[in-house]
Amino acid sequence: MRIRRTLGLVLAAATLAGAGAVGAVSAQAAVSPTITRQECTDAGGQIKSIPYGGDTCVLPDGTSQGIT
């Protein structure tokens, strides 16, 4: 019984650590890529202005990137 509880705690801790790492990577991946206005329009994207957030480029595949 004690082994199951210990194993459960270890698995729960590993899962939480993995989720934290994935969240950090996803957040960085969402912020890192930038594109110019010209590159956005050349790629067929649309420029959207976000209040207090600047401008972003929404590409045809549904991804969005910050505009420099």
PQR file of N, CA, C, O and H, with PARSE charges and radii, in Angstrom:
ATOM      1  N   MET A   1       0.825  -1.183   0.000 -0.4000 1.5000
ATOM      2  CA  MET A   1       0.000   0.000   0.000 -0.0000 2.0000
ATOM      3  C   MET A   1       0.876   1.256   0.000  0.5500 1.7000
ATOM      4  O   MET A   1       0.584   2.216  -0.714 -0.5500 1.4000
ATOM      5  N   ARG A   2       1.930   1.252   0.786 -0.4000 1.5000
ATOM      6  CA  ARG A   2       2.815   2.407   0.870 -0.0000 2.0000
ATOM      7  C   ARG A   2       3.548   2.622  -0.454  0.5500 1.7000
ATOM      8  O   ARG A   2       3.789   3.761  -0.856 -0.5500 1.4000
ATOM      9  H   ARG A   2       2.167   0.473   1.366  0.4000 1.0000
ATOM     10  N   ILE A   3       3.900   1.535  -1.127 -0.4000 1.5000
ATOM     11  CA  ILE A   3       4.601   1.642  -2.403 -0.0000 2.0000
ATOM     12  C   ILE A   3       3.693   2.284  -3.446  0.5500 1.7000
ATOM     13  O   ILE A   3       4.151   3.123  -4.220 -0.5500 1.4000
ATOM     14  H   ILE A   3       3.705   0.610  -0.800  0.4000 1.0000
ATOM     15  N   ARG A   4       2.429   1.911  -3.482 -0.4000 1.5000
ATOM     16  CA  ARG A   4       1.487   2.513  -4.430 -0.0000 2.0000
ATOM     17  C   ARG A   4       1.349   4.005  -4.187  0.5500 1.7000
ATOM     18  O   ARG A   4       1.335   4.789  -5.136 -0.5500 1.4000
ATOM     19  H   ARG A   4       2.057   1.229  -2.852  0.4000 1.0000
ATOM     20  N   ARG A   5       1.248   4.400  -2.943 -0.4000 1.5000
ATOM     21  CA  ARG A   5       1.099   5.813  -2.602 -0.0000 2.0000
ATOM     22  C   ARG A   5       2.351   6.589  -3.022  0.5500 1.7000
ATOM     23  O   ARG A   5       2.249   7.676  -3.591 -0.5500 1.4000
ATOM     24  H   ARG A   5       1.260   3.763  -2.173  0.4000 1.0000
ATOM     25  N   THR A   6       3.519   6.034  -2.743 -0.4000 1.5000
ATOM     26  CA  THR A   6       4.773   6.682  -3.114 -0.0000 2.0000
ATOM     27  C   THR A   6       4.892   6.785  -4.630  0.5500 1.7000
ATOM     28  O   THR A   6       5.269   7.830  -5.161 -0.5500 1.4000
ATOM     29  H   THR A   6       3.602   5.151  -2.281  0.4000 1.0000
ATOM     30  N   LEU A   7       4.572   5.710  -5.315 -0.4000 1.5000
ATOM     31  CA  LEU A   7       4.618   5.726  -6.770 -0.0000 2.0000
ATOM     32  C   LEU A   7       3.643   6.756  -7.339  0.5500 1.7000
ATOM     33  O   LEU A   7       3.971   7.461  -8.293 -0.5500 1.4000
ATOM     34  H   LEU A   7       4.265   4.861  -4.884  0.4000 1.0000
ATOM     35  N   GLY A   8       2.460   6.844  -6.761 -0.4000 1.5000
ATOM     36  CA  GLY A   8       1.472   7.832  -7.195 -0.0000 2.0000
ATOM     37  C   GLY A   8       1.975   9.253  -7.010  0.5500 1.7000
ATOM     38  O   GLY A   8       1.777  10.098  -7.884 -0.5500 1.4000
ATOM     39  H   GLY A   8       2.195   6.271  -5.985  0.4000 1.0000
ATOM     40  N   LEU A   9       2.627   9.530  -5.877 -0.4000 1.5000
ATOM     41  CA  LEU A   9       3.168  10.861  -5.628 -0.0000 2.0000
ATOM     42  C   LEU A   9       4.294  11.198  -6.603  0.5500 1.7000
ATOM     43  O   LEU A   9       4.394  12.325  -7.086 -0.5500 1.4000
ATOM     44  H   LEU A   9       2.788   8.844  -5.168  0.4000 1.0000
ATOM     45  N   VAL A  10       5.135  10.209  -6.883 -0.4000 1.5000
ATOM     46  CA  VAL A  10       6.232  10.428  -7.828 -0.0000 2.0000
ATOM     47  C   VAL A  10       5.676  10.716  -9.222  0.5500 1.7000
ATOM     48  O   VAL A  10       6.145  11.632  -9.899 -0.5500 1.4000
ATOM     49  H   VAL A  10       5.054   9.293  -6.490  0.4000 1.0000
ATOM     50  N   LEU A  11       4.692   9.952  -9.649 -0.4000 1.5000
ATOM     51  CA  LEU A  11       4.091  10.170 -10.968 -0.0000 2.0000
ATOM     52  C   LEU A  11       3.380  11.516 -11.051  0.5500 1.7000
ATOM     53  O   LEU A  11       3.444  12.193 -12.077 -0.5500 1.4000
ATOM     54  H   LEU A  11       4.311   9.209  -9.099  0.4000 1.0000
ATOM     55  N   ALA A  12       2.705  11.904  -9.975 -0.4000 1.5000
ATOM     56  CA  ALA A  12       2.018  13.200  -9.957 -0.0000 2.0000
ATOM     57  C   ALA A  12       3.023  14.346 -10.042  0.5500 1.7000
ATOM     58  O   ALA A  12       2.801  15.315 -10.769 -0.5500 1.4000
ATOM     59  H   ALA A  12       2.653  11.354  -9.142  0.4000 1.0000
ATOM     60  N   ALA A  13       4.120  14.241  -9.309 -0.4000 1.5000
ATOM     61  CA  ALA A  13       5.149  15.283  -9.349 -0.0000 2.0000
ATOM     62  C   ALA A  13       5.779  15.376 -10.731  0.5500 1.7000
ATOM     63  O   ALA A  13       6.033  16.473 -11.230 -0.5500 1.4000
ATOM     64  H   ALA A  13       4.301  13.454  -8.719  0.4000 1.0000
ATOM     65  N   ALA A  14       6.033  14.225 -11.351 -0.4000 1.5000
ATOM     66  CA  ALA A  14       6.615  14.218 -12.693 -0.0000 2.0000
ATOM     67  C   ALA A  14       5.654  14.830 -13.708  0.5500 1.7000
ATOM     68  O   ALA A  14       6.077  15.549 -14.614 -0.5500 1.4000
ATOM     69  H   ALA A  14       5.828  13.334 -10.947  0.4000 1.0000
ATOM     70  N   THR A  15       4.383  14.550 -13.558 -0.4000 1.5000
ATOM     71  CA  THR A  15       3.384  15.105 -14.473 -0.0000 2.0000
ATOM     72  C   THR A  15       3.314  16.613 -14.337  0.5500 1.7000
ATOM     73  O   THR A  15       3.269  17.323 -15.342 -0.5500 1.4000
ATOM     74  H   THR A  15       4.040  13.966 -12.822  0.4000 1.0000
ATOM     75  N   LEU A  16       3.304  17.114 -13.109 -0.4000 1.5000
ATOM     76  CA  LEU A  16       3.259  18.560 -12.900 -0.0000 2.0000
ATOM     77  C   LEU A  16       4.518  19.237 -13.419  0.5500 1.7000
ATOM     78  O   LEU A  16       4.439  20.317 -14.005 -0.5500 1.4000
ATOM     79  H   LEU A  16       3.340  16.537 -12.293  0.4000 1.0000
ATOM     80  N   ALA A  17       5.662  18.628 -13.217 -0.4000 1.5000
ATOM     81  CA  ALA A  17       6.915  19.200 -13.718 -0.0000 2.0000
ATOM     82  C   ALA A  17       6.903  19.234 -15.241  0.5500 1.7000
ATOM     83  O   ALA A  17       7.359  20.204 -15.846 -0.5500 1.4000
ATOM     84  H   ALA A  17       5.725  17.750 -12.741  0.4000 1.0000
ATOM     85  N   GLY A  18       6.387  18.189 -15.854 -0.4000 1.5000
ATOM     86  CA  GLY A  18       6.297  18.156 -17.313 -0.0000 2.0000
ATOM     87  C   GLY A  18       5.345  19.203 -17.854  0.5500 1.7000
ATOM     88  O   GLY A  18       5.631  19.837 -18.870 -0.5500 1.4000
ATOM     89  H   GLY A  18       6.017  17.402 -15.362  0.4000 1.0000
ATOM     90  N   ALA A  19       4.216  19.393 -17.187 -0.4000 1.5000
ATOM     91  CA  ALA A  19       3.237  20.396 -17.624 -0.0000 2.0000
ATOM     92  C   ALA A  19       3.821  21.788 -17.495  0.5500 1.7000
ATOM     93  O   ALA A  19       3.567  22.645 -18.341 -0.5500 1.4000
ATOM     94  H   ALA A  19       3.984  18.879 -16.362  0.4000 1.0000
ATOM     95  N   GLY A  20       4.601  22.028 -16.447 -0.4000 1.5000
ATOM     96  CA  GLY A  20       5.234  23.335 -16.279 -0.0000 2.0000
ATOM     97  C   GLY A  20       6.247  23.599 -17.374  0.5500 1.7000
ATOM     98  O   GLY A  20       6.338  24.719 -17.878 -0.5500 1.4000
ATOM     99  H   GLY A  20       4.807  21.331 -15.760  0.4000 1.0000
ATOM    100  N   ALA A  21       7.002  22.593 -17.745 -0.4000 1.5000
ATOM    101  CA  ALA A  21       8.000  22.754 -18.798 -0.0000 2.0000
ATOM    102  C   ALA A  21       7.333  22.990 -20.143  0.5500 1.7000
ATOM    103  O   ALA A  21       7.802  23.808 -20.934 -0.5500 1.4000
ATOM    104  H   ALA A  21       6.928  21.684 -17.335  0.4000 1.0000
ATOM    105  N   VAL A  22       6.246  22.283 -20.407 -0.4000 1.5000
ATOM    106  CA  VAL A  22       5.530  22.454 -21.672 -0.0000 2.0000
ATOM    107  C   VAL A  22       4.935  23.851 -21.742  0.5500 1.7000
ATOM    108  O   VAL A  22       4.979  24.493 -22.791 -0.5500 1.4000
ATOM    109  H   VAL A  22       5.865  21.618 -19.765  0.4000 1.0000
ATOM    110  N   GLY A  23       4.378  24.327 -20.634 -0.4000 1.5000
ATOM    111  CA  GLY A  23       3.808  25.673 -20.611 -0.0000 2.0000
ATOM    112  C   GLY A  23       4.854  26.736 -20.880  0.5500 1.7000
ATOM    113  O   GLY A  23       4.593  27.693 -21.610 -0.5500 1.4000
ATOM    114  H   GLY A  23       4.342  23.806 -19.782  0.4000 1.0000
ATOM    115  N   ALA A  24       6.036  26.581 -20.300 -0.4000 1.5000
ATOM    116  CA  ALA A  24       7.111  27.550 -20.504 -0.0000 2.0000
ATOM    117  C   ALA A  24       7.585  27.536 -21.947  0.5500 1.7000
ATOM    118  O   ALA A  24       7.842  28.592 -22.525 -0.5500 1.4000
ATOM    119  H   ALA A  24       6.247  25.804 -19.708  0.4000 1.0000
ATOM    120  N   VAL A  25       7.703  26.363 -22.530 -0.4000 1.5000
ATOM    121  CA  VAL A  25       8.141  26.260 -23.922 -0.0000 2.0000
ATOM    122  C   VAL A  25       7.083  26.848 -24.838  0.5500 1.7000
ATOM    123  O   VAL A  25       7.420  27.559 -25.785 -0.5500 1.4000
ATOM    124  H   VAL A  25       7.495  25.505 -22.061  0.4000 1.0000
ATOM    125  N   SER A  26       5.823  26.571 -24.582 -0.4000 1.5000
ATOM    126  CA  SER A  26       4.753  27.095 -25.415 -0.0000 2.0000
ATOM    127  C   SER A  26       4.686  28.609 -25.335  0.5500 1.7000
ATOM    128  O   SER A  26       4.479  29.281 -26.346 -0.5500 1.4000
ATOM    129  H   SER A  26       5.550  25.994 -23.813  0.4000 1.0000
ATOM    130  N   ALA A  27       4.861  29.147 -24.137 -0.4000 1.5000
ATOM    131  CA  ALA A  27       4.816  30.594 -23.976 -0.0000 2.0000
ATOM    132  C   ALA A  27       5.965  31.248 -24.726  0.5500 1.7000
ATOM    133  O   ALA A  27       5.773  32.278 -25.372 -0.5500 1.4000
ATOM    134  H   ALA A  27       5.029  28.602 -23.316  0.4000 1.0000
ATOM    135  N   GLN A  28       7.135  30.676 -24.653 -0.4000 1.5000
ATOM    136  CA  GLN A  28       8.281  31.245 -25.348 -0.0000 2.0000
ATOM    137  C   GLN A  28       8.099  31.107 -26.853  0.5500 1.7000
ATOM    138  O   GLN A  28       8.445  32.023 -27.601 -0.5500 1.4000
ATOM    139  H   GLN A  28       7.291  29.839 -24.128  0.4000 1.0000
ATOM    140  N   ALA A  29       7.574  30.003 -27.301 -0.4000 1.5000
ATOM    141  CA  ALA A  29       7.370  29.790 -28.725 -0.0000 2.0000
ATOM    142  C   ALA A  29       6.339  30.768 -29.278  0.5500 1.7000
ATOM    143  O   ALA A  29       6.430  31.169 -30.438 -0.5500 1.4000
ATOM    144  H   ALA A  29       7.294  29.260 -26.694  0.4000 1.0000
ATOM    145  N   ALA A  30       5.370  31.151 -28.470 -0.4000 1.5000
ATOM    146  CA  ALA A  30       4.348  32.070 -28.926 -0.0000 2.0000
ATOM    147  C   ALA A  30       4.877  33.491 -29.031  0.5500 1.7000
ATOM    148  O   ALA A  30       4.353  34.284 -29.814 -0.5500 1.4000
ATOM    149  H   ALA A  30       5.296  30.825 -27.528  0.4000 1.0000
ATOM    150  N   VAL A  31       5.900  33.830 -28.261 -0.4000 1.5000
ATOM    151  CA  VAL A  31       6.400  35.191 -28.233 -0.0000 2.0000
ATOM    152  C   VAL A  31       7.588  35.392 -29.175  0.5500 1.7000
ATOM    153  O   VAL A  31       7.740  36.473 -29.744 -0.5500 1.4000
ATOM    154  H   VAL A  31       6.326  33.186 -27.624  0.4000 1.0000
ATOM    155  N   SER A  32       8.413  34.393 -29.345 -0.4000 1.5000
ATOM    156  CA  SER A  32       9.683  34.550 -30.050 -0.0000 2.0000
ATOM    157  C   SER A  32       9.577  34.976 -31.515  0.5500 1.7000
ATOM    158  O   SER A  32      10.219  35.957 -31.892 -0.5500 1.4000
ATOM    159  H   SER A  32       8.289  33.515 -28.883  0.4000 1.0000
ATOM    160  N   PRO A  33       8.804  34.295 -32.355 -0.5600 1.5000
ATOM    161  CA  PRO A  33       8.846  34.652 -33.765  0.2800 2.0000
ATOM    162  C   PRO A  33       8.276  36.040 -34.024  0.5500 1.7000
ATOM    163  O   PRO A  33       7.217  36.392 -33.505 -0.5500 1.4000
ATOM    164  N   THR A  34       8.971  36.808 -34.813 -0.4000 1.5000
ATOM    165  CA  THR A  34       8.463  38.116 -35.219 -0.0000 2.0000
ATOM    166  C   THR A  34       8.580  38.227 -36.731  0.5500 1.7000
ATOM    167  O   THR A  34       9.355  37.509 -37.363 -0.5500 1.4000
ATOM    168  H   THR A  34       9.832  36.521 -35.235  0.4000 1.0000
ATOM    169  N   ILE A  35       7.814  39.119 -37.288 -0.4000 1.5000
ATOM    170  CA  ILE A  35       7.743  39.264 -38.731 -0.0000 2.0000
ATOM    171  C   ILE A  35       7.526  40.748 -39.026  0.5500 1.7000
ATOM    172  O   ILE A  35       6.971  41.467 -38.194 -0.5500 1.4000
ATOM    173  H   ILE A  35       7.184  39.702 -36.774  0.4000 1.0000
ATOM    174  N   THR A  36       7.950  41.205 -40.179 -0.4000 1.5000
ATOM    175  CA  THR A  36       7.707  42.595 -40.554 -0.0000 2.0000
ATOM    176  C   THR A  36       6.351  42.689 -41.259  0.5500 1.7000
ATOM    177  O   THR A  36       5.777  41.682 -41.674 -0.5500 1.4000
ATOM    178  H   THR A  36       8.400  40.622 -40.854  0.4000 1.0000
ATOM    179  N   ARG A  37       5.861  43.906 -41.381 -0.4000 1.5000
ATOM    180  CA  ARG A  37       4.581  44.106 -42.071 -0.0000 2.0000
ATOM    181  C   ARG A  37       4.660  43.618 -43.521  0.5500 1.7000
ATOM    182  O   ARG A  37       3.731  42.989 -44.028 -0.5500 1.4000
ATOM    183  H   ARG A  37       6.326  44.725 -41.044  0.4000 1.0000
ATOM    184  N   GLN A  38       5.773  43.914 -44.172 -0.4000 1.5000
ATOM    185  CA  GLN A  38       5.935  43.508 -45.575 -0.0000 2.0000
ATOM    186  C   GLN A  38       5.961  41.994 -45.705  0.5500 1.7000
ATOM    187  O   GLN A  38       5.323  41.443 -46.601 -0.5500 1.4000
ATOM    188  H   GLN A  38       6.527  44.426 -43.761  0.4000 1.0000
ATOM    189  N   GLU A  39       6.692  41.309 -44.821 -0.4000 1.5000
ATOM    190  CA  GLU A  39       6.747  39.846 -44.852 -0.0000 2.0000
ATOM    191  C   GLU A  39       5.372  39.243 -44.588  0.5500 1.7000
ATOM    192  O   GLU A  39       5.012  38.221 -45.172 -0.5500 1.4000
ATOM    193  H   GLU A  39       7.211  41.757 -44.093  0.4000 1.0000
ATOM    194  N   CYS A  40       4.612  39.876 -43.712 -0.4000 1.5000
ATOM    195  CA  CYS A  40       3.259  39.395 -43.391 -0.0000 2.0000
ATOM    196  C   CYS A  40       2.360  39.451 -44.626  0.5500 1.7000
ATOM    197  O   CYS A  40       1.712  38.465 -44.979 -0.5500 1.4000
ATOM    198  H   CYS A  40       4.904  40.706 -43.237  0.4000 1.0000
ATOM    199  N   THR A  41       2.330  40.598 -45.266 -0.4000 1.5000
ATOM    200  CA  THR A  41       1.463  40.728 -46.438 -0.0000 2.0000
ATOM    201  C   THR A  41       1.952  39.871 -47.598  0.5500 1.7000
ATOM    202  O   THR A  41       1.145  39.337 -48.358 -0.5500 1.4000
ATOM    203  H   THR A  41       2.856  41.398 -44.979  0.4000 1.0000
ATOM    204  N   ASP A  42       3.278  39.735 -47.740 -0.4000 1.5000
ATOM    205  CA  ASP A  42       3.831  38.877 -48.808 -0.0000 2.0000
ATOM    206  C   ASP A  42       3.432  37.413 -48.606  0.5500 1.7000
ATOM    207  O   ASP A  42       3.250  36.675 -49.575 -0.5500 1.4000
ATOM    208  H   ASP A  42       3.934  40.169 -47.123  0.4000 1.0000
ATOM    209  N   ALA A  43       3.297  36.997 -47.339 -0.4000 1.5000
ATOM    210  CA  ALA A  43       2.935  35.615 -47.034 -0.0000 2.0000
ATOM    211  C   ALA A  43       1.419  35.401 -47.060  0.5500 1.7000
ATOM    212  O   ALA A  43       0.949  34.294 -46.800 -0.5500 1.4000
ATOM    213  H   ALA A  43       3.444  37.597 -46.553  0.4000 1.0000
ATOM    214  N   GLY A  44       0.652  36.449 -47.372 -0.4000 1.5000
ATOM    215  CA  GLY A  44      -0.796  36.324 -47.445 -0.0000 2.0000
ATOM    216  C   GLY A  44      -1.478  36.493 -46.098  0.5500 1.7000
ATOM    217  O   GLY A  44      -2.639  36.116 -45.938 -0.5500 1.4000
ATOM    218  H   GLY A  44       1.034  37.348 -47.584  0.4000 1.0000
ATOM    219  N   GLY A  45      -0.769  37.056 -45.130 -0.4000 1.5000
ATOM    220  CA  GLY A  45      -1.333  37.242 -43.794 -0.0000 2.0000
ATOM    221  C   GLY A  45      -2.101  38.537 -43.661  0.5500 1.7000
ATOM    222  O   GLY A  45      -2.038  39.409 -44.527 -0.5500 1.4000
ATOM    223  H   GLY A  45       0.174  37.363 -45.260  0.4000 1.0000
ATOM    224  N   GLN A  46      -2.828  38.648 -42.564 -0.4000 1.5000
ATOM    225  CA  GLN A  46      -3.591  39.852 -42.253 -0.0000 2.0000
ATOM    226  C   GLN A  46      -3.036  40.462 -40.974  0.5500 1.7000
ATOM    227  O   GLN A  46      -2.717  39.748 -40.023 -0.5500 1.4000
ATOM    228  H   GLN A  46      -2.879  37.940 -41.860  0.4000 1.0000
ATOM    229  N   ILE A  47      -2.923  41.777 -40.957 -0.4000 1.5000
ATOM    230  CA  ILE A  47      -2.415  42.481 -39.784 -0.0000 2.0000
ATOM    231  C   ILE A  47      -3.595  42.857 -38.902  0.5500 1.7000
ATOM    232  O   ILE A  47      -4.561  43.469 -39.357 -0.5500 1.4000
ATOM    233  H   ILE A  47      -3.181  42.357 -41.730  0.4000 1.0000
ATOM    234  N   LYS A  48      -3.499  42.477 -37.626 -0.4000 1.5000
ATOM    235  CA  LYS A  48      -4.544  42.806 -36.660 -0.0000 2.0000
ATOM    236  C   LYS A  48      -3.926  43.618 -35.534  0.5500 1.7000
ATOM    237  O   LYS A  48      -2.860  43.278 -35.022 -0.5500 1.4000
ATOM    238  H   LYS A  48      -2.715  41.980 -37.256  0.4000 1.0000
ATOM    239  N   SER A  49      -4.602  44.689 -35.155 -0.4000 1.5000
ATOM    240  CA  SER A  49      -4.157  45.509 -34.034 -0.0000 2.0000
ATOM    241  C   SER A  49      -4.853  45.043 -32.774  0.5500 1.7000
ATOM    242  O   SER A  49      -6.076  44.917 -32.734 -0.5500 1.4000
ATOM    243  H   SER A  49      -5.469  44.965 -35.572  0.4000 1.0000
ATOM    244  N   ILE A  50      -4.064  44.789 -31.751 -0.4000 1.5000
ATOM    245  CA  ILE A  50      -4.604  44.358 -30.463 -0.0000 2.0000
ATOM    246  C   ILE A  50      -4.418  45.512 -29.478  0.5500 1.7000
ATOM    247  O   ILE A  50      -3.292  45.969 -29.283 -0.5500 1.4000
ATOM    248  H   ILE A  50      -3.070  44.892 -31.784  0.4000 1.0000
ATOM    249  N   PRO A  51      -5.495  45.995 -28.852 -0.5600 1.5000
ATOM    250  CA  PRO A  51      -5.354  47.089 -27.902  0.2800 2.0000
ATOM    251  C   PRO A  51      -4.361  46.747 -26.801  0.5500 1.7000
ATOM    252  O   PRO A  51      -4.454  45.686 -26.183 -0.5500 1.4000
ATOM    253  N   TYR A  52      -3.428  47.629 -26.560 -0.4000 1.5000
ATOM    254  CA  TYR A  52      -2.370  47.479 -25.552 -0.0000 2.0000
ATOM    255  C   TYR A  52      -1.457  46.292 -25.834  0.5500 1.7000
ATOM    256  O   TYR A  52      -0.653  45.926 -24.977 -0.5500 1.4000
ATOM    257  H   TYR A  52      -3.353  48.490 -27.062  0.4000 1.0000
ATOM    258  N   GLY A  53      -1.560  45.691 -26.998 -0.4000 1.5000
ATOM    259  CA  GLY A  53      -0.748  44.532 -27.309 -0.0000 2.0000
ATOM    260  C   GLY A  53       0.050  44.688 -28.590  0.5500 1.7000
ATOM    261  O   GLY A  53       0.860  43.823 -28.922 -0.5500 1.4000
ATOM    262  H   GLY A  53      -2.214  45.989 -27.694  0.4000 1.0000
ATOM    263  N   GLY A  54      -0.163  45.764 -29.307 -0.4000 1.5000
ATOM    264  CA  GLY A  54       0.562  45.976 -30.550 -0.0000 2.0000
ATOM    265  C   GLY A  54      -0.128  45.304 -31.724  0.5500 1.7000
ATOM    266  O   GLY A  54      -1.307  44.953 -31.659 -0.5500 1.4000
ATOM    267  H   GLY A  54      -0.821  46.466 -29.038  0.4000 1.0000
ATOM    268  N   ASP A  55       0.620  45.134 -32.782 -0.4000 1.5000
ATOM    269  CA  ASP A  55       0.096  44.531 -34.004 -0.0000 2.0000
ATOM    270  C   ASP A  55       0.604  43.103 -34.138  0.5500 1.7000
ATOM    271  O   ASP A  55       1.735  42.792 -33.766 -0.5500 1.4000
ATOM    272  H   ASP A  55       1.577  45.419 -32.834  0.4000 1.0000
ATOM    273  N   THR A  56      -0.254  42.241 -34.676 -0.4000 1.5000
ATOM    274  CA  THR A  56       0.144  40.867 -34.955 -0.0000 2.0000
ATOM    275  C   THR A  56      -0.228  40.528 -36.388  0.5500 1.7000
ATOM    276  O   THR A  56      -1.113  41.137 -36.989 -0.5500 1.4000
ATOM    277  H   THR A  56      -1.173  42.494 -34.978  0.4000 1.0000
ATOM    278  N   CYS A  57       0.468  39.546 -36.908 -0.4000 1.5000
ATOM    279  CA  CYS A  57       0.195  39.053 -38.247 -0.0000 2.0000
ATOM    280  C   CYS A  57      -0.467  37.687 -38.110  0.5500 1.7000
ATOM    281  O   CYS A  57       0.092  36.781 -37.492 -0.5500 1.4000
ATOM    282  H   CYS A  57       1.187  39.051 -36.420  0.4000 1.0000
ATOM    283  N   VAL A  58      -1.649  37.542 -38.683 -0.4000 1.5000
ATOM    284  CA  VAL A  58      -2.339  36.252 -38.681 -0.0000 2.0000
ATOM    285  C   VAL A  58      -2.150  35.643 -40.067  0.5500 1.7000
ATOM    286  O   VAL A  58      -2.653  36.155 -41.067 -0.5500 1.4000
ATOM    287  H   VAL A  58      -2.103  38.278 -39.185  0.4000 1.0000
ATOM    288  N   LEU A  59      -1.418  34.546 -40.097 -0.4000 1.5000
ATOM    289  CA  LEU A  59      -1.086  33.892 -41.364 -0.0000 2.0000
ATOM    290  C   LEU A  59      -2.219  32.973 -41.816  0.5500 1.7000
ATOM    291  O   LEU A  59      -3.065  32.600 -41.004 -0.5500 1.4000
ATOM    292  H   LEU A  59      -1.009  34.130 -39.285  0.4000 1.0000
ATOM    293  N   PRO A  60      -2.249  32.606 -43.086 -0.5600 1.5000
ATOM    294  CA  PRO A  60      -3.321  31.758 -43.611  0.2800 2.0000
ATOM    295  C   PRO A  60      -3.461  30.410 -42.898  0.5500 1.7000
ATOM    296  O   PRO A  60      -4.552  29.841 -42.878 -0.5500 1.4000
ATOM    297  N   ASP A  61      -2.378  29.888 -42.312 -0.4000 1.5000
ATOM    298  CA  ASP A  61      -2.476  28.603 -41.621 -0.0000 2.0000
ATOM    299  C   ASP A  61      -3.029  28.736 -40.202  0.5500 1.7000
ATOM    300  O   ASP A  61      -3.150  27.739 -39.490 -0.5500 1.4000
ATOM    301  H   ASP A  61      -1.491  30.351 -42.328  0.4000 1.0000
ATOM    302  N   GLY A  62      -3.367  29.967 -39.787 -0.4000 1.5000
ATOM    303  CA  GLY A  62      -3.982  30.189 -38.478 -0.0000 2.0000
ATOM    304  C   GLY A  62      -3.006  30.600 -37.383  0.5500 1.7000
ATOM    305  O   GLY A  62      -3.434  30.962 -36.288 -0.5500 1.4000
ATOM    306  H   GLY A  62      -3.268  30.777 -40.366  0.4000 1.0000
ATOM    307  N   THR A  63      -1.710  30.552 -37.651 -0.4000 1.5000
ATOM    308  CA  THR A  63      -0.737  30.974 -36.651 -0.0000 2.0000
ATOM    309  C   THR A  63      -0.637  32.493 -36.654  0.5500 1.7000
ATOM    310  O   THR A  63      -0.968  33.151 -37.641 -0.5500 1.4000
ATOM    311  H   THR A  63      -1.362  30.258 -38.541  0.4000 1.0000
ATOM    312  N   SER A  64      -0.176  33.037 -35.536 -0.4000 1.5000
ATOM    313  CA  SER A  64       0.006  34.485 -35.469 -0.0000 2.0000
ATOM    314  C   SER A  64       1.394  34.783 -34.917  0.5500 1.7000
ATOM    315  O   SER A  64       1.932  34.046 -34.090 -0.5500 1.4000
ATOM    316  H   SER A  64       0.092  32.503 -34.734  0.4000 1.0000
ATOM    317  N   GLN A  65       1.954  35.885 -35.401 -0.4000 1.5000
ATOM    318  CA  GLN A  65       3.285  36.306 -34.998 -0.0000 2.0000
ATOM    319  C   GLN A  65       3.259  37.806 -34.723  0.5500 1.7000
ATOM    320  O   GLN A  65       2.501  38.558 -35.336 -0.5500 1.4000
ATOM    321  H   GLN A  65       1.517  36.484 -36.072  0.4000 1.0000
ATOM    322  N   GLY A  66       4.102  38.215 -33.790 -0.4000 1.5000
ATOM    323  CA  GLY A  66       4.221  39.640 -33.496 -0.0000 2.0000
ATOM    324  C   GLY A  66       4.902  40.363 -34.639  0.5500 1.7000
ATOM    325  O   GLY A  66       5.757  39.800 -35.323 -0.5500 1.4000
ATOM    326  H   GLY A  66       4.718  37.604 -33.292  0.4000 1.0000
ATOM    327  N   ILE A  67       4.521  41.612 -34.841 -0.4000 1.5000
ATOM    328  CA  ILE A  67       5.109  42.420 -35.908 -0.0000 2.0000
ATOM    329  C   ILE A  67       6.169  43.320 -35.309  0.5500 1.7000
ATOM    330  O   ILE A  67       5.940  43.978 -34.294 -0.5500 1.4000
ATOM    331  H   ILE A  67       3.827  42.069 -34.285  0.4000 1.0000
ATOM    332  N   THR A  68       7.346  43.346 -35.953 -0.4000 1.5000
ATOM    333  CA  THR A  68       8.427  44.217 -35.475 -0.0000 2.0000
ATOM    334  C   THR A  68       8.401  45.528 -36.163  0.5500 1.7000
ATOM    335  O   THR A  68       9.238  46.387 -35.886 -0.5500 1.4000
ATOM    336  H   THR A  68       7.531  42.812 -36.778  0.4000 1.0000
TER
END
